[in-house]
Amino acid sequence: MDSDRIIEEGRRLFEELAKERQRVERCRFRCPVDLRSRIVVYAVACSADGESHGRIASRLGLGQPTLSRWMRQSRRRAAGLRRVAIVPATRDHATPPAACTPLRLVSPHGFAVEGLDPELLVSLLRVLG
């Protein structure tokens, strides 16, 4: 991720976390699963660029232990994924090329990421291991 995208995405996630905390009254805050998943994907990408969990957590307004725990839990869940081979499909000329069709990735736990181009999808799969 380039630095401008990192900063913008971090700001957006920080704001979403702040709104979610305000929405919840004086009880224990529990981050929604979809927001937590996006935070983990963001943090994994930043970590891959060499950034520390503490710095990432600080940018998001989280505690470093919380972010590290979420990332560990995500890795454990991802360990259930299977490797697959991507092979070129044979198709007739009436079928539109795959480049025109947005890709969708669904995890075993039902998380879905939609609208990815092939290059971004491959990058995401490499980061998630």
matplotlib code that plots the C-alpha trace (Angstrom):
import matplotlib.pyplot as plt

x = [0.0, 1.3, 1.6, -1.3, -3.6, -2.4, -3.1, -6.5, -7.6, -6.3, -8.2, -11.4, -11.1, -10.3, -13.5, -15.6, -14.2, -14.9, -18.5, -19.1, -17.7, -20.1, -23.0, -22.5, -23.5, -21.4, -21.0, -18.1, -17.2, -17.3, -16.0, -18.4, -17.0, -17.0, -15.1, -12.7, -12.0, -11.3, -8.9, -7.1, -6.7, -5.4, -3.0, -1.6, -0.9, 0.9, 2.8, 3.9, 5.4, 7.4, 5.3, 5.0, 1.7, 2.1, 2.3, -0.7, -2.8, -1.9, -3.1, -6.4, -7.0, -6.6, -4.4, -1.5, -2.4, -5.9, -4.7, -2.1, -4.8, -7.1, -4.4, -3.4, -7.1, -7.4, -4.3, -5.7, -9.0, -7.1, -5.2, -8.3, -8.0, -7.0, -4.5, -6.1, -4.6, -5.7, -5.7, -6.9, -10.4, -11.3, -14.3, -16.1, -16.0, -19.6, -18.5, -17.2, -13.5, -12.9, -11.2, -14.7, -16.2, -15.4, -14.0, -15.4, -13.5, -15.5, -13.7, -14.8, -16.4, -18.5, -16.6, -16.9, -14.7, -16.2, -15.2, -11.5, -9.4, -7.2, -4.0, -5.5, -7.1, -3.7, -2.0, -4.7, -4.3, -0.5, -0.8, -3.4, -1.1]
y = [0.0, 3.4, 5.9, 8.1, 5.1, 3.8, 7.2, 7.6, 4.0, 4.3, 7.6, 6.0, 3.0, 5.2, 7.2, 4.1, 2.8, 6.1, 6.2, 2.6, 3.4, 6.4, 4.3, 1.9, 3.3, 2.9, -0.9, -2.9, -2.0, -4.9, -4.2, -5.5, -8.5, -6.8, -3.7, -6.0, -8.0, -4.8, -3.6, -6.9, -6.8, -3.3, -4.2, -7.2, -5.1, -2.4, -5.2, -6.6, -3.1, -3.4, -1.3, -2.3, -3.4, -0.6, 2.1, 0.6, 0.3, 3.9, 5.2, 3.3, 4.3, 0.8, -0.8, -2.8, -6.0, -5.8, -5.4, -8.2, -10.5, -9.9, -10.6, -13.8, -15.0, -14.2, -16.2, -19.2, -19.0, -18.6, -21.8, -23.7, -22.4, -24.8, -24.0, -24.1, -24.0, -21.2, -22.5, -20.9, -21.9, -23.0, -20.9, -20.2, -16.7, -15.9, -15.7, -12.3, -12.3, -12.7, -9.3, -7.8, -9.7, -8.5, -11.2, -12.3, -14.0, -15.8, -17.1, -20.3, -18.1, -16.3, -13.1, -11.8, -9.4, -8.2, -6.2, -7.1, -7.1, -10.2, -8.5, -7.2, -10.6, -12.4, -9.7, -10.2, -14.0, -13.7, -11.4, -13.6, -16.6]
z = [0.0, -0.7, 2.2, 1.1, 0.9, 4.3, 5.9, 4.3, 5.1, 8.7, 9.2, 7.8, 10.1, 13.1, 12.4, 12.1, 15.4, 17.1, 15.8, 16.9, 20.4, 20.7, 19.6, 22.4, 25.8, 28.9, 28.6, 27.4, 23.7, 21.3, 17.8, 15.0, 13.2, 9.7, 11.0, 12.9, 9.7, 7.7, 10.5, 10.5, 6.7, 6.9, 9.8, 7.9, 4.9, 7.1, 8.9, 5.6, 4.8, 8.1, 10.4, 14.0, 15.6, 18.2, 15.5, 13.5, 16.7, 17.7, 14.3, 14.7, 18.3, 19.5, 22.1, 20.7, 22.6, 21.2, 17.6, 18.0, 19.5, 16.6, 14.1, 15.9, 15.9, 12.2, 11.4, 13.4, 11.5, 8.2, 8.9, 7.9, 4.3, 1.6, -1.2, -4.6, -8.1, -10.4, -14.0, -17.2, -18.1, -21.6, -22.8, -26.0, -27.5, -26.4, -22.7, -21.6, -20.4, -16.7, -16.5, -17.0, -14.1, -10.6, -8.4, -5.0, -2.2, 0.5, 3.7, 5.4, 8.1, 5.6, 5.3, 1.7, -0.2, -3.5, -6.5, -6.5, -9.6, -10.1, -9.1, -5.8, -5.0, -5.5, -3.2, -0.5, -0.6, -0.3, 2.7, 4.4, 3.7]

ax = plt.figure().add_subplot(projection="3d")
ax.plot(x, y, z, "-o")
ax.set_aspect("equal")
plt.show()
